[in-house]
Amino acid sequence: MSSQDDTTSAPTPEFSPNPTGIVVGIDGSEQSHCALIWAAREAKKRNVPLHLVTAYTVPIFAASGLDGGYATVDDDVIRQGAEAVLRESAAKVAHLNVQMDARVENGDAAGVLLDLSESAELLVFGSRGRGGFMGRLLGSVSTALPAHAKCPTVTVPLSCAPRFGEELEAGDARPVIEKVVTVGVDGSDQARYAVLLAAEQAQRNGSTLRIICAVQPYTGSLAWMPAPVDREALFEEIQVQLDAGKKWLQHHFPNLPIVLDLQEGSAVDALVKASETSELLVMGTRGRGGFAGMLLGSTTDGVRHHAKGPILVVRDKEDPRQGDRSAFGPLLKA
């Protein structure tokens, strides 16, 4: 797509059928605008192409006449409107000079984006959308994508707008965002893979990696236990395991600053709080969460619904670097 704000030309037809860069879902809403800005900056950082995608379905309305037929909206009119949205979106990030193309699809938004996730490096979208030309609300799409996409996904909530200088009143300052990438761990293999991707992102950003492990307080539901739990000993044990994990990470990322943060309390609360000031929050899609009541997987949706910053959700995947983890000490177990 041309980097000029040309409202008459159509989006470039050279959209790769198998995009390998960053794919961002666009629907013309403020939420998708925030996602676009984040995706464009990330594409520039990674030096990969940016692919803008919008999808729509043609609505069908029951006719009011006695014939009982149906009336349809002109497909060409909707497509032209979708193309205009893509042109306007591309113009907003043209100054970043990233390689960029665009695509309009007729079909289910979630299905279109899931297909593109087969080859994409990253899939980015807003947490809520008005629907617009997407045919479905981006809010419902963003709920389905993290669990089913074949590549990592990033959800960018509208609350991120002030980070990008959007929706600021005259004289207001942008929120202070720390040079920190935060990742939640629960001892599952998925969490260890998420930590590796979080470390890569932190190294790419020149940021510190913060690893949060939140341990739920015991409640009356565990009154059946035959002996009281020594909480101090439990935390000492978890700390030893976290320290071993840090040594493992430093072996693979020797120049990366790493901070461990062991907390007692709700994982959702801890991670949502961290999202307020972190550049990025990284989570796995699910974790068993049995050990010490650490429930990462079950909190993923809760965190995404309340987070104040971008969230990278990582599906489980085998990584050869996980093979030497046990050589550095005891593992935190789910």
ChimeraX attribute file (.defattr): number of C-alpha atoms within 10 A of each C-alpha:
attribute: neighborCount
match mode: 1-to-1
recipient: residues
	/A:1	22
	/A:2	16
	/A:3	18
	/A:4	13
	/A:5	14
	/A:6	15
	/A:7	14
	/A:8	9
	/A:9	12
	/A:10	17
	/A:11	23
	/A:12	14
	/A:13	11
	/A:14	10
	/A:15	17
	/A:16	12
	/A:17	10
	/A:18	12
	/A:19	19
	/A:20	18
	/A:21	21
	/A:22	25
	/A:23	29
	/A:24	27
	/A:25	27
	/A:26	34
	/A:27	29
	/A:28	21
	/A:29	19
	/A:30	18
	/A:31	25
	/A:32	27
	/A:33	25
	/A:34	26
	/A:35	26
	/A:36	27
	/A:37	20
	/A:38	23
	/A:39	26
	/A:40	29
	/A:41	16
	/A:42	18
	/A:43	22
	/A:44	15
	/A:45	12
	/A:46	14
	/A:47	12
	/A:48	17
	/A:49	21
	/A:50	27
	/A:51	28
	/A:52	26
	/A:53	24
	/A:54	27
	/A:55	26
	/A:56	23
	/A:57	18
	/A:58	16
	/A:59	12
	/A:60	10
	/A:61	11
	/A:62	10
	/A:63	12
	/A:64	10
	/A:65	8
	/A:66	6
	/A:67	7
	/A:68	9
	/A:69	10
	/A:70	11
	/A:71	12
	/A:72	11
	/A:73	12
	/A:74	10
	/A:75	14
	/A:76	10
	/A:77	9
	/A:78	18
	/A:79	20
	/A:80	13
	/A:81	14
	/A:82	26
	/A:83	23
	/A:84	19
	/A:85	22
	/A:86	26
	/A:87	26
	/A:88	15
	/A:89	21
	/A:90	27
	/A:91	17
	/A:92	17
	/A:93	19
	/A:94	17
	/A:95	10
	/A:96	13
	/A:97	11
	/A:98	19
	/A:99	18
	/A:100	22
	/A:101	24
	/A:102	25
	/A:103	21
	/A:104	22
	/A:105	17
	/A:106	17
	/A:107	16
	/A:108	16
	/A:109	26
	/A:110	24
	/A:111	15
	/A:112	18
	/A:113	24
	/A:114	21
	/A:115	14
	/A:116	25
	/A:117	25
	/A:118	15
	/A:119	17
	/A:120	24
	/A:121	18
	/A:122	25
	/A:123	27
	/A:124	28
	/A:125	31
	/A:126	27
	/A:127	27
	/A:128	22
	/A:129	25
	/A:130	17
	/A:131	20
	/A:132	20
	/A:133	26
	/A:134	28
	/A:135	20
	/A:136	20
	/A:137	18
	/A:138	26
	/A:139	19
	/A:140	15
	/A:141	24
	/A:142	23
	/A:143	17
	/A:144	14
	/A:145	24
	/A:146	24
	/A:147	16
	/A:148	15
	/A:149	23
	/A:150	21
	/A:151	22
	/A:152	25
	/A:153	28
	/A:154	27
	/A:155	30
	/A:156	31
	/A:157	26
	/A:158	23
	/A:159	18
	/A:160	21
	/A:161	22
	/A:162	16
	/A:163	18
	/A:164	13
	/A:165	13
	/A:166	15
	/A:167	14
	/A:168	13
	/A:169	9
	/A:170	6
	/A:171	6
	/A:172	10
	/A:173	11
	/A:174	14
	/A:175	13
	/A:176	10
	/A:177	14
	/A:178	13
	/A:179	16
	/A:180	24
	/A:181	27
	/A:182	31
	/A:183	29
	/A:184	29
	/A:185	31
	/A:186	29
	/A:187	26
	/A:188	24
	/A:189	22
	/A:190	23
	/A:191	26
	/A:192	26
	/A:193	22
	/A:194	26
	/A:195	25
	/A:196	18
	/A:197	18
	/A:198	25
	/A:199	28
	/A:200	17
	/A:201	19
	/A:202	23
	/A:203	17
	/A:204	12
	/A:205	16
	/A:206	15
	/A:207	20
	/A:208	20
	/A:209	24
	/A:210	23
	/A:211	23
	/A:212	21
	/A:213	27
	/A:214	25
	/A:215	22
	/A:216	15
	/A:217	12
	/A:218	14
	/A:219	7
	/A:220	6
	/A:221	7
	/A:222	10
	/A:223	10
	/A:224	8
	/A:225	8
	/A:226	7
	/A:227	7
	/A:228	9
	/A:229	11
	/A:230	8
	/A:231	12
	/A:232	8
	/A:233	10
	/A:234	12
	/A:235	16
	/A:236	11
	/A:237	13
	/A:238	21
	/A:239	17
	/A:240	15
	/A:241	18
	/A:242	24
	/A:243	18
	/A:244	20
	/A:245	25
	/A:246	18
	/A:247	17
	/A:248	20
	/A:249	21
	/A:250	15
	/A:251	13
	/A:252	13
	/A:253	16
	/A:254	11
	/A:255	10
	/A:256	19
	/A:257	16
	/A:258	22
	/A:259	15
	/A:260	16
	/A:261	15
	/A:262	16
	/A:263	14
	/A:264	14
	/A:265	16
	/A:266	19
	/A:267	28
	/A:268	22
	/A:269	16
	/A:270	18
	/A:271	29
	/A:272	21
	/A:273	16
	/A:274	23
	/A:275	26
	/A:276	20
	/A:277	19
	/A:278	26
	/A:279	20
	/A:280	25
	/A:281	29
	/A:282	29
	/A:283	30
	/A:284	28
	/A:285	23
	/A:286	23
	/A:287	23
	/A:288	18
	/A:289	20
	/A:290	14
	/A:291	15
	/A:292	19
	/A:293	18
	/A:294	27
	/A:295	26
	/A:296	31
	/A:297	22
	/A:298	16
	/A:299	20
	/A:300	23
	/A:301	16
	/A:302	15
	/A:303	22
	/A:304	26
	/A:305	15
	/A:306	16
	/A:307	25
	/A:308	24
	/A:309	26
	/A:310	28
	/A:311	26
	/A:312	26
	/A:313	25
	/A:314	26
	/A:315	21
	/A:316	20
	/A:317	12
	/A:318	10
	/A:319	11
	/A:320	8
	/A:321	13
	/A:322	14
	/A:323	9
	/A:324	9
	/A:325	18
	/A:326	12
	/A:327	12
	/A:328	16
	/A:329	16
	/A:330	16
	/A:331	18
	/A:332	21
	/A:333	16
	/A:334	19
